[in-house]
Amino acid sequence: MPQRTMIKQLILKYAPEFVLEWAKTLKKNQRKKELLHQEKSNLKISKQRIITDLQKIGLTVGDSVLVHSSLSKIGFVEGGAKTVVDALFDVVGENGTLLFPTFPAKGKNKTHLQEHPFFDILNTPSQMGSITEYFRKLDNVFRSFHPTDAVCAKGPLAEYYTNSHFGQITPYNENSPFRKLCFKKGKILMLGTTLNGACTNLHTLEDAVDFIYPVYDKKIFEVKMIDEKGKEYIMKTKVHNPEYSAKRNCDALKPIFEKENVLINGLVGEAKSMLIEANGMLDVMIKYYNEKGVTMYTPYGK
């Protein structure tokens, strides 16, 4: 493991929570200053620029695409979140389907359910960034009925992607939006985000094979669920074990995905971005897991 990566992992594992939060706040404030300067200098990112960049990276008409996004990384976008979503719809067209993660937890899912053991499909907000919350509130959007890993979708396949997430003991199995995206040969757009920070589809491996590592916490949570009609249910679910999650080094898998031609790099506005084949990535993960013991927890093998 490279020394720089090792040092970063140790910091993330052992630094007090308040230190990590302070560092995040400092970084956000610096970016806000940069965006304000761009606005004042009229250095705006237009909708057409975003459309062109999305097409360059490989997004096409009819695609189903799960978007992990950071609005601030794109630059000062004229029109904000609406412009980004409109650009995405313009590229995939009326036959394409957009999906966004709309997870309710600001931090660890285990802590979230310990403090908030309920989920309201209509009113629980997304904590995955301003673009996701804007998308969640659009008309004709379907949201998967899941307490920790809810996904919103809009387009011809939106109901298909979201209609069987409820009642699943683990969030990334064959009935989840993430695995269904693989079945439909969909794509994953990392829009200014990294594998470490956001690529949830990496977890599909854990539910697709007899995974040998104890990535799920032993506790099974019972969560009060409120559907769009206000009807209440109780759902049992597992969450990832925070101690084992600290072992993740997802970005170390990127060279493998590049080598296997399932990941394309590009820029969208100012945002370093990646377009990934969902099923291709899963196939690669299964192959490397079976042959070499490679996972996000053991990216260099057993």
LUMGU-904687 format. One record per residue: z, y, x of N, C-alpha, C in turn; residue in one letter. Coordinates in steps of 0.02 Angstrom, whole numbers, plus 50000, padded with zeros to 5 digits. Atoms other than C-alpha are relative to their C-alpha. Layout:
BEGIN
ZYXZYXZYXa...
END
This chain:
BEGIN
500004994050042500005000050000500005006350044m500014993849961499545017350071500695003549998p499344996949994501085026950132500105005649949q499944994550048500715042050022500154997549930r499895003050065500635031149867500714997349994t499335002849999502255022549915500535005449991m499524994450004503165039049938500015002949929i500054997450067502525045249770500364995549950k499675004850044503125029449683500765000350006q499284999549989504845030949762500295006349968l499774993750031504995049049705500044999249925i500025000950073504495044549527500564995249976l499515005050020505705029949525500725002550007k499314998349985507255037949601500195007349988y499834992950012507125056649569500335000849932a499674998850065508305062849432499505002749949p500464997950053507455066249265499905007549999e500054992750003507855084849273499555002750056f500434997949944506965086249442499274998949982v500695001450021505395078049373499775004949947l500174995150053505425089349220499895006950029e500084993549967505655104649331499325000450035w500645000149965504145099549435499415000549951a500534999750050503085096949279499945007149972k500004993250027503595113949209499695004950049t500274995749948503185122449374499244999450003l500725001349998501465114449376499655002949940k500304997450062501115119249195499975007650002k499994992749997501625137349224499475002650048n500524998049952500475138549375499314999549969q500655000850033499025131849273499895005349947r500064994750051499385144349133499775006650032k500204994049964499225158449260499264999850019k500705000849981497565151549320499545000849940e500404999550060496895150149142499975007249974l499984993050020497445167849102499535004250043l500464996549954496505173949255499284998649980h500685001850020494945164549197499805003849937q500154996450063495065172449024499855007350014e500084992949985495255190049094499365001250040k500614999349959493815187049215499384997649964s500565002450042492715180349073499684993650029n500245006349972492565163549162500144994449949l499865004550055492525153848999499554993850002k500385006250007491975135848971499734999749929i500314999950066490735135348827499924993049971s500135006450033490405121548701499394996650030k500615002949972488655119048772500124997250070q499825002649934489375116848947500344993249994r499655006350009490515103248883499524994649976i500505004850024489095094648789499584997450058i500435001949943487995094648944500384995550049t499605004049953489395087949054500164993149972d499865006550031489835074148930499394995550003l500625003949996488025068548926499864997750071q500115001849930487925068849116500444994150021k499545005449980489425057249131499834993449966i500235006250031488605044849013500174998949927g499855000750072489235047948836499355001049961l500644999850035487825044848712500094999449925t500005000550073487365044948527500204993049978v499785006350028488225031348427500594996850034g499435002949964489625028248551500645000349959d499294999650017491385023848501500365001750064s499674997949937492495032848626500725002149986v499294998250001494375033748649500115005350053l499964994349955494765050648727500735001550019v499364997849973496285054048837499885006850032h500234993349984496265072748861500555004750025s499584994449979497015087748948499595006449993s500384993950013496375104248878500035004850059l499924995149946497065114649021499584998150062s500385002149941496165104249154499265001849994k500714998450010494465108349077499855007150022i500094992949987494725126849108500145003949937g499894996050060494835141348987499424998749952f500525002050048493865133848841499975005049943v500104995250055493145146448720500064996349933e499895003550063493835140848552500504994450004g499475004949992495105128748624499834993049979g500065007150018495375111248556499414998749953a500555000850048494125113648414499324999450035k500635000149962492725117048537499894993350033t500065006449966493085101148634499834994449951v500135005250050493135090248478499305000749970v500684998850027491555098348407499474997750050d500485002149948490655095248572499954992450003a500005007349999491175076948571499624997249940l500375002350060490535074748392499255001350006f500714998549990488905083248438499664994950044d500295004949953488645070748579499944993149968v500035006950027489085054548487499634999749933v500394999850061488255060248325500354996849940g499705002450062488565054548147500124992550000e499895007249996488465036248196500534998150053n499475001249951489795038048332500695000949970g499314999550023491665036548312500445002550057t499524997349951492975046848404500694997249986l499315002250005494715040148438500425003950049l499534996649956496225049048510500684996649994f499305002450005497965042548554500425005549968p499554995150031499245051148443500714997350001t499345003049992500835043648512500555005149988f499474995250017502465051548451500525001250054p499484999449949503515049348609499815005050054a500114995449944503685063248737500114996650067k499855003649939504365051048864499924992649990g500015007250006504795032648866500054997849927k499985002450069504475022948705500684997149981n499355002950015506135013848719500505005549982k499554994450014507105030248727499825003249933t500224996950062506055037248585500254996149939h499795003950058506435022848466500764999649995l499274999850003508265022948514500245006449965q499814993550029508335041348461499665001449934e500394998650060506995041348324499704993549973h500245006550023506855024048242499615000549934p500404999150061505585030048113499325002950019f500674997349990503745034648098499695001649933f500334997650060502875044847963499275001150017d500704999949980501005042047971499665006849990i500314993550014500585059047897500345005850037l499624994249976501945069947972500284999450071n499765000749931502475062748140499455002750047t500524997049958501555073748267499834995950061p500205003049937500615068048420500305004050057s499754996749939501385071748589499514999150058q500515001549948499765067748683499555006050015m500394994149983499165085648700499705003549939g500224995850056498455099548593499364997649967s500635002550030496745091548569500154994449951i499845005650044497505075848494500345002349936t499664997650060498605085548374499525003749954e500534996850040497125096148317499594994649964y500415005450028496105080248290500384996449944f499605003650049497525071748195499995003449931r499954996250062497525085548064499325001249965k500664999250031495645085048028499944995949937l500145003850060494985079047861499664993450019d500335006649993494435060747846500164996550065n499775003549940495415055147997500464994349980v499565005850011496195037747995500494999550058f499505000849947497805034548091500294992949995r499715006750002498425017348140500755000649987s499314999850024500115013448063500454996350050f499625003149945501085010148223500525005050026h499454995349984502765017648278499985003150070p500014997349932502395020248464499305001450026t500674999549971500525018448496499465001449948d500474998350054499675026148344499385003350028a500644997249980497835030248364499665003049939v500394996850054496815042348258499264999050015c500725001049992494965039548227499625003349943a500444997150050493535047948136499294998050015k500685002349993491795041248107499914993649961g500165005950041490945025948030500474994050012p499575005749984492115013548119500745001850001l499314997649995493715023548101500494995449965a499545004450037494505012347968500064993350035e499995006449964494024996648064500485000350059y499584999549940494885002748222500745000549984y499304998350014496495007848136500354995849948t499715003150060496774995947990500434993850011n499605006149991497694981348071500535000650056s499504998849947498924989248194500714998849974h499335000850030500404988248074500234992750004f499725006750000501554973348094499914996050063g500125003649937500994968548269500615000850046q499394999849960502464963948380499895003450067i500184996349940501544970748533499405004549983t500484994950022500404986148527499294999450025p500675000149969498884980648628499634993449990y500325006550011498384963848555499335000749965n500675000050029496764958948469499945003849934e500014996250063497254968148309500105007550011n499894993049984497514984748398499355003950008s500604996049987496284999248411499734999250071p500195000549930496274996848599499584993850014f500385006249990495684978848594499375000049958r500604999650042494494982148450499465004250033k500484996049962493674995348559499624995650049l500335004849955493304981248681499504995849961c500445004250041492564970348542499355003749983f500584996050020491374984548494499635003150059k500334997449939490864988248675500065007650003k499884992849998491635005548660500165002650069g499874996749936492055017948797500675003649999k499384996249992493595026748863499835006150043i500134993849963493455044948917500675002850025l499414996949969494785050949038499815007350015m500224993149998494525069549009500535004350035l499514996349962495515077749148500654996350009g499405004149994496755063349148499874994450050t500055005349950497115049349272500174993349969t499805006750023497325030649255500764999549998l499275000149999499145032849304500305003549940n499704995850052499455046149174499844998149930g500225000550069498515040149023499614993849979a500475005250021497405024649026500354994149967c499625005050037498265014448891499644993449995t500375006350006496875001448884500144995250057n499795004549947497534994549047500484994749973l499515004650029498874986348939499674994349961h500335005450038497574975748847500034993450039t499955006149959497674963448993500644996249982l499365003150011499504960048955500024995749937e500025003850063499114954048779499404995449995d500615004150003497474945448822500084993450039a499885005949959498174932648947500734998049995v499305002149995499774922948976500305003750059d499794995349947500494937549075500674997850029f499415003049969501784931749201500575005050013i499494995149984502724948149223500365002449936y499604998150059504144953649104499925007449983p500144992850010503334970149055500295002649934v499714997850064504064970348879500764999350003y499285000150004505884974548849500234994249955d499765005650039506944960348778500185001949928k499794997750067507534970748630499395000749954k500514999050052506494970148471500275005449952i499784994350041506604986648376499774999149928f500184999650070506614988248188499925007449982e500174992950010505765004548138499835001349927v500184998050068505685013247970499325003350002k500684997550002503855016547930499855002949932m500184996750063503225028747799499255000949998i500724999650003501425027047743499765006449966d500294993850027500225040247673500205001349927e499774999250069500905037347496500755001049995k499284999149999502715039447550500394993649993g499675006450006503105020947536500304998050067k499655001849939504375014347661499964992650015e500025006949976504264998447765500454999650061y499665001349937505214990647908499534995950044i500445003549954504184985348058500374998250065m499715002249937504754975248209499485001050056k500464998849944504014979848378500364999550066t499754999749931504254977648563499755006350034k500224994349958504124991648691500024997750073v500015001849929503804991348877500685001350031h499384999649963505274988748992499955005850051n500054994249955505575005649079500084998350073p499895001949930506194997249237499374996950030e500615003149975504604987049253499435005150000y500524994950003503525001849202499995004350062s499954996049939504155010949356499614996950059a500375003449947503204998149461499245001349996k500714999150010501505003549393499685004450054r500414995849956500175010249511499284999349976n500655000950034498665011549395499425002850041c500554996849963497635023249504499744995650057d500225004449946497575009849639499474995049976a500515004550027496464999649522499315003349996l500634996450009495125013149515499444997650046k500545002449957494145007149669499704993349976p500255006450027494004989849588499525001349943i500434998450057493284997249427499355003350022f500604996849973492075007849529499554994750032e500385005349967491534992749631499644995649949k500275004450051491234982649473499565003849949e500464995950040490224997049395500205000649926n499784998950070491304999149239500325006949993v499704993450001491925016649285499535005050034l500424994649974490895032549311500425006350006i499654993749989491605048449385499565006049983n500374994050013491095065949333500455005849986g499634993950018491615083549289499825002149929l500104996950066491845090549114500345006850003v499714993549983492075109049138500274999450070g499685000649934493305109549283500394993450006e499585005950002494115093049234499684994050034a500215006349971493915077949347500084994749945k500005004550057493455064649220499704993350018s500275006749990493015046249205499764997449933m500235003550060491995036549078500014992550017l499875007049985492495018249070499754995649943i500195005050049491745003248981500634996049982e499365003150020493224996448880499994992450012a500035007349992492664978248875499864998050072n500135001449929491994978849052500635000450040g499374999349964493674984949115500454994149986m499585005750016494584971149022499764993750035l500275005949966493414957849091500175000150075d499844999449929493684964449267500744998650012v499285001149992495574964649244500184992749994m499865007250008495594946649181499774996150061i500275003449941494494941049326500465000950060k499594998649941495554949449460500714997549992y499345002850013497174943949378500004992550013y500045007349992496634925649372499864998050072n500215002049933495864925449546500455002650055e499634996949945496984937149646500705002549981k499344997650021498514941449542500045007649996g500024992750003497964959649528500195002549930v499814996650062498804970249393500185007150018t499784993149985499364988349376500684999950035m499345000749968501064982049438499934997050070y500145003149935500294972349583499275001350018t500714998249992498674981749620499674997350063p500285002849939498464973749791500064992450001y499945007350006498724955949728500724997750005g499325002950001500214944349728500345001250067k
END
